């Protein structure tokens, strides 16, 4: 059962537990590695061993565009980045073998991302998403919990956040974005 909580501090965001229904959760976790592996030839591997692959998996796109629809996002986040046209986009992301106590730099998502939905898949215990206020002061951590989603709309110089890995276990996320059409080919980190 979808459990949604809306927060206004340090900036508007939504946390949803039991985000995926059983059939989609099983699709993502039953043979998780093979799902991620089928897209590995297209993976971008960053120097810090963060592997992300943009995919157009029909089953996942159908789920996301119905559950985290553009109407849902615009009604929950009226102060969003402007766009002419917008496209759904999914990244399968694996943070592998990151150095001990690594933290990605504090950032606001790439300028072409309008709405972000980060979902935690595996392992059972990991680090979630760390939120900061507009002055980059620590505010809170959205705790890691499998089948939890964090949804927000990036606002320049406001929605500062980061993530980190303090253990060597791989961290799997599925990241869904509503983003400007021209962003498909533009790379860069900052995916959750």
N, C-alpha and C positions, 0 to 999 in steps of 0.2 A: 504494500500500500504506500503510495506516494505521500511523503510527509514534507511539506514545504514550510520554510521559515524565512521571513523577509527581515532584513536588517537595514538600518540607515547609517550606521557608524562602522568604520570611519567614512564610508561612502556606500551608496545603495548596492546591495548584493543579496542574492537568494541562495540558500542552502537547501538542497532536497535530498532526503534519505530515501532509500528504496527507489531510486530514480528509474532503473530499468525494470520492466516487468520480467517475469520468470523466463519467458522464451528468449528475450534479447539478452538477458544476463547469462543464460546458458550458452547462447551463441558466442558471447564474448569470453566466457571462462572455461567452458568444457574442454575446448582444445585451443586455448588462448594463444599458445605459441604458433600454431599453424595459421591462425588468422593473421597474426602479426607477420609471420614469415612469408605469406603469399604476396605481401607488398614490399618485402625487404629489398628487392632489386631497385626500387625507386627511393629507398631511404636516403635521407641526408644525415650524415654523421658529423656532428660538431666535435671540436677538439676536446670537449669535456665528456665525450662518450654519451651524448644525448642523441638518440636515434629517433627521428620523426619521419613519418611517411604520410603524405597527403593521399587520401583515398576517396573514391566515389563508390563506396559499397552501398548498393541499393537498399539492402535491408536496414542498415544504419541510417542512411539518409532519409528513408521513409519514416523511421521512428523519430529522429530528431526534428524533422520539419513538421511533424504533427504534434509532438509533445512540447517542443520549444519553438513554436511557430514564430514567424515574424510579428504577428499580432500580439502574441504572448509577451515577446520582448519589448515591443514599443509601448505596450500598456504598462508594463512594470518599470520601464526605464525611459521615461519621456525625454530626459536630457541625454540624448545619444548623439554620436557623430553623424554628420550629414552624409547622405549618399544619393546618387542618381539611380543606380540599380544595385541590387544586392544579391549575393549568391551564397547558398549553403556550402560549407567546406568542412571536411573532417580530417584530423590528424590522428593517426595511431602513434603514440609516443612511448618510447622505452628509455628510461634513464638507467644506463647500465654502467656498472663498475666505476661510478663517480668516486673521485678521491674522497677519503674520509673528511667529514665536516665541510663538504662543499656547499656553498650557497650561491644560487644564480643571482646576478646583480638586481637590485631593486629597479623596477621598470614599470612603465605604462605600456600596454600592448601596442603592437605595430600599428601605424596610423590607418591602415586599411581595414582593420578589424572593428566592426561596429558592436557586435554582441559576442561574448565568449561564454561557453559552457564547458567546464573542465570536469571530467568524471574520473573518479578513482577506481581502478580495477584491482590490481594486486601490488604488493603482498598484503597480508592481513594488517601489518603494522608498518607505517612509513610516516613521512612528514607531509603535511597538507600544504595549503596555500597560506602564506603569511601576508597580512594586510597592514598597510601603513597609512597614516593620514597625509594630507596634502603637503605637509612639511617633512615628509619621510620619517616621521616618528613611529615606532612600532605601536600597533593598536591591538591586534589579535591574530590568532592562528585559526584557520578553518581546519579542524582536526581531520586527519586522514581516516577514512572509513570506507571499505569497499562498498561500491554501489551508492556512493554519495556524489552529488553534483554541486558545483559552485557556478553561479551564473551572474554575470555583470556586464555593464556597458562601459567601455573605456572612455574616460574623459581626460584630456590632456592635463598634466601636472596635478591630477587629483587621485586617480585610481592606482596608486603605487602599490605594487605587490611583488612577491618573490616566492620561490620554493627552494627547497634544499634537500640534500641527501646526507644523512649522518651515518648511514650504514651502507655496506657494499652490495646489498640485495637490489636487484633490478626493480624499478618502480614503473608500473604500467598505468597509463592514462589514455582515455579517448577524449580528444578535445574537438568540440564542435564550434564552428564560428558562422555567424552571418557576417559576410565581409563584402567589400566593394569588388566588383567583377575583375578589375585590373590587378587585384592582389594575388591571383593564383600563381603567378610566376615569380613573385617577389619573395625572397627568402628572409631569414633572420630569426633569431630566437625570440623568446618571450611568449611561449605558448601556454603557460599557466602561471 
